[in-house]
Amino acid sequence: MDLRQLEYFVAVAEEQNFTRAAERVHISQSGVSAQIRRLERELGAELFDRSGRTATLTVAGEAALGHARAALDAAGAVGRAVDEVAGLVRGRLTVGTVMGCTLAPLFDALAAFHRAHPGVEISLSEENSDRLVEGVRAGAYDLALTGAAAAAPDGLEAMTVISERLVAAMPAAHPLAKARRITLRDLVAHPIVCMPPGTGLRAAFDGACSVRGLRPVIALQAGAADAVAGLAARGLAVAVLSESMAADHRDLLVARTIDDVETPALLALVWRSAPGPAVRELLTHARREFGPA
């Protein structure tokens, strides 16, 4: 017997029909029938009762089915193991990233992965962090770059790539810009522009306010750091950003660390436990590009 015969046998057993099984394995019905007959002669027993409208397993067929499936699974595992050892990662890699992401190390990691494994199709899409985490849990994403206010989400693995304090950013003429130190209470006395709920930075800010019983006025929301900074630069509100986000706009804004908010805003790569070879390879490149968090 050979693996092809076992594949046809399993297909007929699951479809309970030779025609549908033939369509599934992409050969003619007569080809499937001939191979099943050959397998039956070799085993010395009929595997299917063909007397009815459907092909039903005989007692011998029932006994053989589990072993046939196991043999096919084992053969597939051999192929995957060889592929991994040889570095022949194939297939599709679905990556999610926070809205407005411009992190060069992530793009560099994807580019390095693509050069090493051009046979893998890479899909990249943006979403807010909460939805990215749920997407990874559901299998919609193989890996995602998410914003967070805590360590790894429940049930997922994570690698922190950025950990930064929250800052308030405002034009040089704003009253807060003249203070050398500001607290969260100082900040919430002014209208605020921030990222929307579902983002890691907003979760860190909302959590800090909640602990202190403060209710900030979120006058404006924007999904990208550039938009938050741009609104603040026009005097519409004080921006809440991370240190590196504010640093990108130091020509327009003065940044002040919020002294009493020590919980950092995090950016982390998250993935499911026991990742496949493509995810493991991408993580290797990501560690190299991001370096220590």
N, C-alpha and C positions, 0 to 999 in steps of 0.2 A: 504494500500500500504506500501511497505518497500523500504529502500534505494537500495537494490539489484535490484528491479524492475525499479527504476528510473535510475540506472546505465545502465541497459540494454536498456531502452528506449532512453537515450541520445546516447548510442553507435550506435544503429540502425539509429537514426536521422542523426548522423554525417557521418556514413559510407554509408548510403542509401542502405544498403544491409544486410540481416539477417546473411548470411554466414560470411562475413567479421566482422560483429559485434560480432558474436560468437567466432571467432578467437581472437579478441581483448580482450574479457572478459574471455577467456579460459574455455568456456563450450560448449556443443553441440548446434547446430542450433535449434534442437527441444526444448531444454531447454530455450533458449532465446525466441522462439516463444510462448511457453506455458506461460512464465511469462508476456510477453507483452499482451497476450490474457486475462490473469487474471487481469492485470492492467486496460485494456479497459473495462472489465465487471464491475469492481469496480467503474470506472469513468462514466460509462454509455455512452461511445462514442468511436468510432474507432479513433486511433491515426495515423494510416498509411493507405495510399491507396496502396493496394497490387496488383492492376490490371496490372501494367506495369512491366518492367524489373528491375526497382529500387523501393525501398520502399520510397515513398514520404509522407511527413507529410500532414495530413488533416488540416482543419481549427482548429479543436480541438487540434491536435498535435502541431501546431504552437503556440497556446495559452499556451500549457502546457510546452513547451520546456524550456523557460527562467526560469520558476519557478523550474523545475526539476534540472537545472544546479545550481541554487542558493541553493537549498536544499542540493545537494551534496557538494558544496563549504562550506556551513555552517557546515556540518557534519565533513568535513576535518579539518576545523578551530577548532572545538571542540576537536578533537583528538590531534592537534598540541598544543593547549593551555594546555591540561592535561599533555602532554609529557613535556612541558617546566616547568610547576609547579612541576612535579614529578622529574625533572632533567633527564628525559629519552631522552637525545639527541641521535639521530641516524643518519645514512647516511654517507656522505663522506665530508671531509674537505680538500680542496686543498690549499696548502700554497706555496708561492714562496719566495725565498731568494736571496740576492745578491751573486754574484760569490765568492767562497772562504770563505763563512761565517763560522766562528768558535765561534760564540757567545754562550757561555754556557747558559745564561739565556733563550735564545730562545729555545734551546734544552730541558732545564729543564721545561719550560712552556708546550712544546709539550708532554713531558713525564707525567707531572701532569695531563694534559687534558686526555691523553690516559688511565691513571689509573682510572680517574673518569668516563670516558665514553668509555669503551672498545668496544662498539658497533659501534663507528664511525671509518671509515677507513680514515687514514691520508695519504695524498700524499704530498711529499715535493720535489721541484725541484729548480734548480739554473738558474738565468738569469741576464742580466744587468738591472740596475734600470729603465731605460726608458721603456724597454719591460715589466718589472714587473708592472709598473704603468698602461700601456695600457692593460695588461692582467687582472688586477683588474677591470678596467673600462668595459672591454668586458665580464667579468664573467668567464674568464679562471682560475682565482685564487679567492678564497674567501677572502684571506688576504695575504699580502706580506711584507717582511722586505726589505726596499729600502734605498739606499743612496740618499741624497738630499742636495741641497744648499739653500733651502727655506722651508717655512712651507708646509702645506698640499697641494698636487696637486689639481688643479681645479676639483671640483665635487666629491672629495673623502674626507673621514674622515681620520685623522692621529693621531698617538701618537708617539711623539719623545722619543726615548729610549737612544740615545747618541747624545751629542752636543759637538764638540771638535774643537779647533783651528787647522789650518794647520801648519805642521812643515816641515823643510828641514832636511834630514838625510843623513849623509855621513861618511866615515871612519875618524878616528881621524887624519890622515895625510893630509886630504883635507884642502885647504886654508880656506874654510868657517867654518871649525870646530874650528879655532883659534879665530874667531870673537865672541864677547859676544852677539852682536845683529846683525841680518841680515834683510834686506828688500827684497821686491819682486824684485826690480831692481838688488840687489846683486845676487839673486838667478838665474835670467834669463841670467846672463852672463855666466852660465855654462850649459852643456848638462843636460837634466832632464830625469829621468825615473818616469813614473806616470801610474795610471790606465787609461784605454781607455775611449773615449767618451761614454756617456750613463751611466756612474757611477756618484754617488753623489759627491765623492771627486774630480773627474775631473771637474765636473760642477762648483764647488766652486772655484777651481784653475783657470779655464778658465775665469770665470766671473771676478775674481779679476784682472787678467792680462788685460782683455778687458777694464775695467774701467780706467786703468792707461796707456792704449795705448801700452802695452808691447806685444812682440811676442816671447814667449819662444821657444827654440829648444827642442822638445820632441824627444829625441834620441831613447828611448825605451819605450814600453808599456807592461804591464802585468795585468792580471785580478785578481790576488790575492796579498794581501799585502806581504805575505812571498816572493813571486817572485820579487816584486818591491824592497824589502829590500835586497834580495840576490844579485840582480844585482848591487845595489848601494854599497854593501859591497865589491864587487870585483872591485870597482873603475871605473865602466863603465859610471856612471852618478850620479847626486844628486837625491835622492828620495824625492818625495812629498807624505807625509803620514799624517794621523791624529795622535794626541798625543798618543793614546793607541796603535795604530799600531806600531809606532816607539818604544814605551816602550818595546814591546815584543822582540826587537832586540837591546837592549841597550848594549849587550856584543860585538856587531859588529859595531854599528853605533853611532855617536854623533848626537843628535837631537837639532835643534835650531828653536824656534818659529819664524815664519815669522811675524815680528812686525806689518807691515802695512796691513795685511790681517786679518781683524776682523770678517768677515762673517764666521761662523763655518761650518764645514762639519757635516751633520746630518745623523743619521740612524733613520728611522721611520717605524712603522707598519702602513700600509694603508689598507683601506677597503671601500666598498661602504656604502652609507647611508642606514639606516634601516637594519642592518645586521641580519642574522638568528641566531637561538639559539646557534649553534655550534661556530660561530665567537664570539658571546658575551661571551661564556664560555671561549674560548681560550684567549680573551682579559683580562678577570679576572685573569687568571693564569699569563699572561704576565706582567700585572701591579704588581703583587705580586713578580715576579722573577726579573724584571728590577728595580723596585723601582723608586725613583725620577730620571729624566733624568739629 
